[in-house]
Amino acid sequence: MKNLTITVDDDVLEWARIEAARRGTSVSRMVGDFMAEMQRREDAYERAYLAWRTDERSWHASTDASDASRKAVLERTNAAKGPEA
C-alpha cells in the first residue's frame, strides 16, 4: 500500500473524522474505501458500455420494434383525442 497526502478544508476534515469514528474506521480507510468503490463502479460502467457497443443485435432489431412501438403510441394518442373539431 502507498500513502497519499490530500488537502481538504477544515470543516470537511472535521466531518470526515466524525463520520469515520461513527463508522468505527479511520479517515484514511474511509477515503481508500471510497476510491476503491469509485474504481469498481467505473470499471462496471465501462464493461457495460463496451458490451452495449458490441451487441449488434441492439442496432438492427430495435429499429423496427421502435418504429412499430412509436406508431402504436401515436395511434392510441390520436384515438384518445377523438375526431378533431
N, C-alpha and C positions, 0 to 999 in steps of 0.2 A: 504494500500500500504506500501511497505517496501522500505527503502533506500538501495542503492548499491554503493559501492566505487570501482572505476576501476582505473587502471593505463594505461596511453597511452603516446606515445611520444608527445613532444611539438608541432611538426608540425601537427600531427593528431588532437590534441585538437584545434589548430588554425583553421584547415579546418572545424572541426565539429561546432565550434562557428559561422563561416561564413555561413556554409550550413544551420544551424538552423535558423539564422537570415534571410537568404534568403527565407526560408520556413515559416517564421513567427511563429516559435516554439522555444523551449529550447533544449539544448543538452540532458538534462535528458529525455524529452518527445520523442525526436528523437531516442535515444537508446532504450527506453522502447517500442516504436512502432516497431522498428527493431526486437527486441527479440520476441515480440508477433507475428509478421509476420513469423518469423522462426518457431515458435511453430505451427502455423496454417499449414504451408507447410509440416512440418514433420508429423503432425497428418494426413493430407490428403494423404501423400505418404504412411504412414503406413496402412491406411484404404484401399487404392487402392491395395497395395501389398497383404494384407490379403484376399481381395476379389478375386484377381487373383489366389492366392494359394488354395482357397477353391472352385473354379469353376472347377469341374471335367470335364465338357464338353471340356474345353480347352486342357485337357490332352488326351482325347480319340479321339475326332473328328478331331482335327487338324493334326494328324499323317498321315491319309490317304490323306487329302487335300494337305498337304505339299509334300508328295511323288508324287502325281499327278502333282502338280504345278512344282516341280523340273524336272520331266520327260518332261513336255511340254516345259519348258525353254531349256532344253538340246536338244530336238528335233528341236526347232526353231533355236538354235545356230548352230547345225550341218547342217541344211538345208541352212542356210545363208552362210556357208563356202563352200558349193558345194562339188563336188567329190574331194577327195584328189589326188594330182598329184604324 
